[in-house]
Amino acid sequence: RVGLPKEVVPMALLRPISGSGSVALLADMFEAYGPDSYIGMLASVICCSSETTFYTAAVYFGSCNIKNTRHTITAAICSDIAAVVFSILFVNLIF
């Protein structure tokens, strides 16, 4: 309903967890659909506009011995959701 093809949903869910896994998934999408297709472009924009939230938070907070992350994870997940939404809007605008 929001314009997110079912083929791109795994990319949107995997990107906050694993950077290398999402890049491998992106390469598979390029082989299956091509980089110039709607699915390829949308997956590329999602991959480049979001961050590996949990890995980054674990590395930065772990290096400083911070145990209470407070609102960091919630805000980071909201930014990942915003990245997916604005990726859909942007690709629909230019495609």
C-alpha positions as a Markdown table, in Angstrom:
| # | Residue | x | y | z |
|---|---|---|---|---|
| 1 | Arg | 0.0 | 0.0 | 0.0 |
| 2 | Val | 2.8 | 2.4 | 0.7 |
| 3 | Gly | 4.7 | 1.6 | -2.5 |
| 4 | Leu | 7.2 | -0.8 | -1.0 |
| 5 | Pro | 7.5 | -3.9 | -3.2 |
| 6 | Lys | 7.6 | -7.2 | -1.4 |
| 7 | Glu | 11.1 | -7.9 | -2.9 |
| 8 | Val | 12.5 | -4.9 | -1.1 |
| 9 | Val | 11.0 | -5.6 | 2.3 |
| 10 | Pro | 13.9 | -7.9 | 3.4 |
| 11 | Met | 16.3 | -5.0 | 2.6 |
| 12 | Ala | 14.4 | -2.6 | 4.7 |
| 13 | Leu | 14.3 | -5.1 | 7.6 |
| 14 | Leu | 17.9 | -6.4 | 7.3 |
| 15 | Arg | 19.7 | -3.0 | 6.8 |
| 16 | Pro | 19.5 | -1.9 | 10.5 |
| 17 | Ile | 20.9 | -5.2 | 11.6 |
| 18 | Ser | 23.6 | -6.2 | 9.1 |
| 19 | Gly | 25.5 | -4.0 | 6.7 |
| 20 | Ser | 27.3 | -6.8 | 4.8 |
| 21 | Gly | 24.1 | -8.9 | 4.7 |
| 22 | Ser | 22.1 | -6.0 | 3.2 |
| 23 | Val | 24.9 | -5.4 | 0.6 |
| 24 | Ala | 24.8 | -9.1 | -0.4 |
| 25 | Leu | 21.0 | -8.9 | -0.7 |
| 26 | Leu | 21.4 | -5.7 | -2.8 |
| 27 | Ala | 23.8 | -7.6 | -5.2 |
| 28 | Asp | 21.2 | -10.4 | -5.5 |
| 29 | Met | 18.5 | -7.9 | -6.3 |
| 30 | Phe | 20.7 | -6.4 | -9.0 |
| 31 | Glu | 21.3 | -9.8 | -10.6 |
| 32 | Ala | 17.6 | -10.7 | -10.5 |
| 33 | Tyr | 16.0 | -7.3 | -11.4 |
| 34 | Gly | 18.8 | -5.1 | -12.7 |
| 35 | Pro | 20.2 | -1.9 | -11.2 |
| 36 | Asp | 18.0 | 0.3 | -13.4 |
| 37 | Ser | 14.7 | -1.3 | -12.4 |
| 38 | Tyr | 12.4 | 0.3 | -9.8 |
| 39 | Ile | 13.3 | -2.5 | -7.3 |
| 40 | Gly | 17.0 | -2.0 | -7.9 |
| 41 | Met | 16.9 | 1.8 | -7.5 |
| 42 | Leu | 14.7 | 1.6 | -4.4 |
| 43 | Ala | 16.9 | -1.0 | -2.8 |
| 44 | Ser | 20.0 | 1.1 | -3.6 |
| 45 | Val | 18.5 | 4.2 | -2.0 |
| 46 | Ile | 17.4 | 2.4 | 1.1 |
| 47 | Cys | 20.8 | 0.7 | 1.4 |
| 48 | Cys | 22.6 | 4.1 | 1.1 |
| 49 | Ser | 20.3 | 6.2 | 3.2 |
| 50 | Ser | 20.1 | 4.0 | 6.3 |
| 51 | Glu | 22.6 | 2.8 | 8.8 |
| 52 | Thr | 23.4 | -0.4 | 10.6 |
| 53 | Thr | 21.7 | 0.8 | 13.7 |
| 54 | Phe | 22.4 | -2.0 | 16.2 |
| 55 | Tyr | 26.0 | -2.5 | 15.2 |
| 56 | Thr | 26.8 | 1.2 | 15.4 |
| 57 | Ala | 25.1 | 1.6 | 18.8 |
| 58 | Ala | 26.9 | -1.5 | 20.2 |
| 59 | Val | 30.3 | -0.3 | 19.0 |
| 60 | Tyr | 30.0 | 3.3 | 20.1 |
| 61 | Phe | 28.3 | 2.7 | 23.4 |
| 62 | Gly | 30.5 | -0.4 | 24.1 |
| 63 | Ser | 33.7 | 1.6 | 23.6 |
| 64 | Cys | 32.6 | 4.2 | 26.2 |
| 65 | Asn | 31.2 | 1.6 | 28.6 |
| 66 | Ile | 27.7 | 3.2 | 28.4 |
| 67 | Lys | 25.1 | 0.8 | 29.7 |
| 68 | Asn | 21.9 | 3.0 | 29.4 |
| 69 | Thr | 21.3 | 4.1 | 25.8 |
| 70 | Arg | 18.1 | 5.9 | 26.8 |
| 71 | His | 16.3 | 7.0 | 23.6 |
| 72 | Thr | 19.1 | 6.3 | 21.2 |
| 73 | Ile | 17.8 | 3.0 | 19.8 |
| 74 | Thr | 14.2 | 4.4 | 19.5 |
| 75 | Ala | 15.4 | 7.4 | 17.6 |
| 76 | Ala | 17.7 | 5.4 | 15.4 |
| 77 | Ile | 14.8 | 3.0 | 14.5 |
| 78 | Cys | 12.6 | 6.0 | 13.7 |
| 79 | Ser | 15.3 | 7.3 | 11.4 |
| 80 | Asp | 15.5 | 4.0 | 9.7 |
| 81 | Ile | 11.8 | 4.0 | 9.1 |
| 82 | Ala | 12.0 | 7.6 | 7.8 |
| 83 | Ala | 14.8 | 6.5 | 5.5 |
| 84 | Val | 12.6 | 3.9 | 3.9 |
| 85 | Val | 9.6 | 6.2 | 3.6 |
| 86 | Phe | 11.6 | 9.0 | 2.0 |
| 87 | Ser | 13.4 | 6.5 | -0.2 |
| 88 | Ile | 10.1 | 5.4 | -1.6 |
| 89 | Leu | 9.0 | 9.0 | -2.1 |
| 90 | Phe | 12.3 | 10.0 | -3.8 |
| 91 | Val | 12.4 | 7.0 | -6.1 |
| 92 | Asn | 8.8 | 7.5 | -7.1 |
| 93 | Leu | 9.6 | 11.1 | -7.8 |
| 94 | Ile | 12.5 | 10.4 | -10.1 |
| 95 | Phe | 11.4 | 7.0 | -11.6 |
